[in-house]
């Protein structure tokens, strides 16, 4: 029993340790630029535009990322950073400007239009493309021209005139947006990217590289740090396959998610699967015939465990070392007074264990009249 409890504890700790934060970097699902002076678009172009032009016309970018396809459902978003690369700043006196991310509140179309003249003035839209007045040209309009978006900024950064990478560092607003897109993918419309001073007649226009840019290294990236869910009730972790674990094991040789038919395997086998007692699909594992404990004796830590072989192997090694040091009793009970059996502590002190489970120091044992147990090889 002690051995089984120790194995169960080790597996619990190992699986808890594996639920560490993970990181994923996402490309945009779609992006586009909308232009205030006309119903033009640039969904298929290499560039995105934000800010005021020399004619005091406005440019806004719309961009979204498919978070739910890359992060397991039920995960907790810990941080998120958006990085864009500038490839041009207005050469006639453009100023640095703070650029904000506002959560978009309505669906919109990207299209395939590639504008001419450097893409800075956009091109005629196709059906369904986003423009300044339309979220889907020809069929649906924004409630507010320029894109429906949350009034508060989710995050901001200062964009200088130097051509460089600029990052919107993680903030509570950005994390909340990304978490909401994971939890409710149907409401993921991305961000509307807006510069300050749109009405100040200050030249602030900036050109960023889009997801279609010919230089992959310059394309937008959303980096997300998340903590996956840890389930101990036999479930899965909502998106990342975990080697087919069933509700009683955590090793890759389990039965690919097929639940056991309720027949216990023959013992607590430290991760080995039962030898075929799972509703028709046999496991390659080896059963331990020494016990009749059911599968669930070892806590159900298999589902939800992410791979962390180093931590698991280290803890498993400690468990095996501890098991090897457990005493093995030798000789029949009659070798000691009154039917007791003896074992020796690491310090050399001998304990007498009675058949009732009590233990006491024995003068007889100290005198050498009781046999000392053999150590486990």
Helices and strands as residue ranges (DSSP letters): H 2-18, E 21-26, E 30-35, E 40-41, E 47-52, E 58-64, G 67-69, E 76-89, E 97-103, G 117-119, E 123-124, E 134-136, E 140-141, E 155-159, E 165-168, H 172-183, G 185-187, E 191-195, E 206-209, G 216-218, E 221-227, G 295-297, H 309-324, G 333-335, G 337-339, E 341-344, E 350-353, E 359-361, H 363-366
